């Protein structure tokens, strides 16, 4: 195949999807830090530590004067990466995230870059040098991959030629379908970083309002992040209807999804412009035949068809979110219908093996 995947870090708990895709594709991986290797093992991972020598700082200053952006590896690290790519006989590099693509661009190997979300939303909004650098990247890459149609549209607005764009979702593994459970008390779950883009504090409020409207509903929150203290303040003490689980390993997340009846995601665009691509946790829930209640945000609309595979509400409308939760929690037949349609859509469009096959085909085409 000749392709090498590049990720600046690998094995982040919030990026299980990257670990799954790399394993499904079977290409060597080059990274500067393999985190949580016991949880996210990969025998073909090659670690090239990032170095920062005194000459590196001088070279970085000179590069800034020429390129007007700082999205380059230290010169010593860049040389080490180049040597490793030659050892691996790389005919193509596939970088994850726009900044990683810029770091690989100077190396003399054909380049594909996958864009995921913030690298097409808040980062270009905040950093004019990154926007300028993207124009150079789009002119020098072999191809650009968007994880959703929404991300593709953002890339076009940023100047990416449409003939270089490919939409390939990250995909989720398919398991045998599970029979729906009928319970008096509905267990909702969200799997989300505790970050402003996920809107978890307002989700807790929506669940409280839904219960006040008569919904027999509990919520498990799986995730960690900077908003933990605010979420804890709204959840209250232990033993309540909302349980903050923290970050969990993939097997434990899968177990909780199996035990749940409803998936909810309250994503929103932040004041800084941060917006999501296509949340993989949403696809994992749909694969388990869970009905979805979510916002009309980013790539969520690529997977969730309102009224068919889930219910969608406007961003930052806590009352509408609560009403949707009441509706789904109180109607077992609706939950079953939405969940079955969501599972069927994942089978058609978001199966990990099919997405990986499309990626391998692109590797072959791009490297030829």
N, C-alpha and C positions, 0 to 999 in steps of 0.2 A: 504493500500500500504506500509506504514512504511518507505518510503524514505523521506529524508530531503535534500533539496538543500542547498549548502553552497557557498556563494560568499562573498569575503571580503568587497566589497561595492556593493550596488544595486541601480539601478535607474540612472546610468550614461547615459547622452543623447546619447553617442556613442554606447551604449549597449542595444538599444531597443529590439534587438533579444533575449537577456536573459530574459527580462521582459515578452515578448510574450511566450517564451518556458515554463517558470515557470508557467504562468497562464494556458497554454494549458495542461500541465501535471497535475496541481492541487496539487502539493506537498507543504508542509510547506517550508518556506525559512528561513535560519538562516544567518544573516549578522551582521557586526559590525557597519554599517552605511547605513541607507536607505535614499538616496538622492532624491530630487525632488519628494517627495511622492505624491504631488498633481497631477503631470503629470504621474507618474508611480505608481499608487496605487496597493497594494496587501494586502488583509486582513490577509493572513496567514504569513506575514513577521514578524519575531521575531528578535529584535535587541539586541545583546550582546555587549556592548561597550568594546573597547579594552582598557585595563588598563596597566599602566607601573609603578610599584612600585619599591622601592629600592631593595627589595629581588628579584624581577623579573630580574633586571640587573645582579645580582650575579648568578642566575640560568642560565641566557643566556650565561654568560661567561663559566660556567661549561659545558653546553650543547655543545658549540662550540668545546671545547677540546675533547669531546667524538665523536660528529657526524661530525665535520669539515664543518658545514654549519650553516647558520643563519635562515633557513626557518622553524622556530617554532614560535608559538604564545607565548607571555609572559605567564609564568606559571599560574598566577592568571586568565588570560583570558581563557587559555586552560581548567582550572578546571571549570570555569563558562560555557563554551561551553559544556563540558561533562555533567554537571548537566542539562542543557537545553535539550540536546539530550535524556537524560533519561526521562525527563518530557514529551517529545514528543513521547516517546516509539519508537525511531528510530531503524529500522532494517537495514538501509543502509544510507550512506551519499554520495551525488553526488556533487563533488566540481568542480567549474569552474576555469580553468587555473592550470598549473603545480604547481606554488608556493602555491596556496590554497590547492591543494592536499597534498603537503608536510606538511602543517600545520594541516591537519586532520589525517594524517597517524598514529600518536601516539595514537589516540583515539580508543577504542576497539569496533569499529563498521565497518562492511564491507564497502569498499570504491570504488566508481567509480570516475574517473577524466576525464573531457573533456578538451582537448588541442585545442587552437584556432589559434595560429599563432606565435607571438613573443616568446611564451614559448617553441617553438620548433626551433626557428631560432636565433634571436639576443641574447636572454638571455643565452642559453647554450654556444653560441660563446664567450660571455663576461665573464662568471662566471664559473670557473672550479668547485667550490664547489656545484653549482646547478647541473652540469653534474654528479658529484659523487652522489648527493642526489637522482637524478632521477633513478639511478640503484637500490637504496634501495626502492624507490617508486614502480617501476615496479615489484619488487619481492613481495611487500606486498599488492598490490591492488587486488580487485576482477576483475576489468576490466578497460580498458582505451578506451576512445571515442575520435576519431578524427573527426573534422568537414568537412574534405575533404580527398580525396585520397592522395593529396600532403602532408598533415599533417601526415597521416598514414605512408607514406614513410619516413618522417623525424624521426618519433618516432621509427621506426625499426632501423634506423641508430644510434639512441641514445641508443639502447639496449633493447627496449621493445619487449617482446616475441610476435610473431604474433598471437598466439592463444588467447591472452588477448585483442586484438584490435577489435574495432567495428567502422565503419564509419557511423555516423549519422549526417547529416547536421542540421543547426539550423532551417531552414525552414521559410517560409513566409506565411501569411494568403492569401487565395484565395478570390477574389472578382469577381463579374460578369465581363466578358470580355468587353473591351471598343472598340468602333469602331475607326479605324484609322482616324486621321485628315490630310487633305491635305492642306498645307499652302505654300505660296510663300517663307516665311522666316522660316527656320527650327530652332526650339528651342531645343538646347542641354542642358543637365543637368549633373552635377556630384555631388554626395553626398559623401563627403570624409573629413576626418580630414585634417587640413592643417599641415601635417606632412611629412617629407621627403619620407616615404614609399609610399605616394600617388602621388607624382610628380605633384602637382597642378600648381606650377609656370611654368613648361615646358608645361603643358596642355594649359595654357593661351597663350603661344607662338605658340603652334600648331594651336589654333583657329585663331590667328592673321594671320598666314601663309595661312590657309585654306581660309580665307576671301580674302587675297591677290590673291589667285588662282581663285577667282570668286564665292566661296561658299556663299550663303545667309544664314548666320549662326550666332546665338547668343548663349551665354553660361550663365547658372545660376550655381553658385558655392555655395553649401550648406555645411557649416562646419566651425569649428574653430580649432585653433591650433598654434603651435610655428612659423609656416611660414606665419602668417597673414600679417606681414609687407612686406615681399617679394612679396606676391601675390598682395597686394594693389598697390605696386610699378609698377607691370607689368600690372595691370588692368587699371590704370590711373583714371581719374576723373569719376564722375557719368554721366550717360546718354550714355555710350558707349555700345558696343556689349557684353561685359562681365560684369555680375552683381554678386557682392560678397554679398551673403545673410546672412552669419553668421550661427550659430547654430539655428535650428528651432525645434519646437515640432513636434511629429510624424504626427499630422493631417495636419500641414502646409507642411511638406515634401510630404505627400501623394497628397495634392492639386497641388503642383508644378509638381510632376510626371505626374499627369493627364493632365496638360497643356503642357507637353513636347513632343517632337517628336523623341528624340534620347538620349541615355545614353552613357556617356563616362567615362572611368576610366583609369588613367595613372599610375597604381601601378608599383613599381620597388623595387628590393632588395637594401637596403642601404649599404654604405660602412661598417657599423657595423654588417651587416648580417641580419638585420630585414627584414622579409618577411611575407606576409599575408597568412591566411588560405583560407577562402572562404568569400569574402566580401558580407555581407547580402544586402547591398544597391544595388548590382548588381542583386541579385535575386528579390528584390522588383521591380526594373525596368523591368525585364523580365516578371514578373507577370502582369505588366501593358501593355504588348505587345510592349515595347519599343525596337527597335533594339539597339544593343550594339557595341560600338567600344572600345576595351580594349587592354591591353598588355598580352603577354604570361607570366603570372606571377602566381606563387603559385596555389591556388585552382581555380583561374579564369578559367583555362583550364578544370576543372571538370564540369563547367556549360556552357561555351561558346565553341561551335564547330565552328571553323573558316569557314566562308562561308555558314553556315547553320543557326546558331542562333545569329551570330554576325560576326564582323571582328576583327582579332587579329593581332597585330604588335609586333615587338621586343621591349623589354624594352629600354628606353632612346633613341629611334629613333624618334625625333620630326618630321622629314620630313615624315616618313612613317605614323605617326599618323595623320598629316595634310592631307596627300593624302587619307587616309581612311575616314576622315571626309568629304572631298570633294566628294568622291564617294557616301557615304550614303546620304549626304545632297542633292545631285543632282538627286537622283533616288527614287521617291516615291514608285515605285513597289518593289524595293529592301528593303526599310524600312518596308513595309507591310509584305513581305515574311519573313524577319529575325525576325520581332516582333512576328508574329504568331507562328513560330517555337520555339522561346524562351518561349512564354507562354505555349505551349504544353509541353515543357521539365520541366518547373516548376510544372505543374500539375502532371506529372509522378513521379518526383524525389524529389521535394523540397516543397511540400505542408506541411504547419505547422502541420496540424492535423495528417497526416500520419507519419511525423517525430516524433511527440509527442507520437503517439501510439507505435512506435518502441521503444521509450525510456521507456515507461511504461512497456512494455514487458520485456525489459532488467532489469528494477528494480525488477520485480517479479522473474526473473531467478537468479539474483545476490543475492537477499535476502533469497532465499530458501536454 
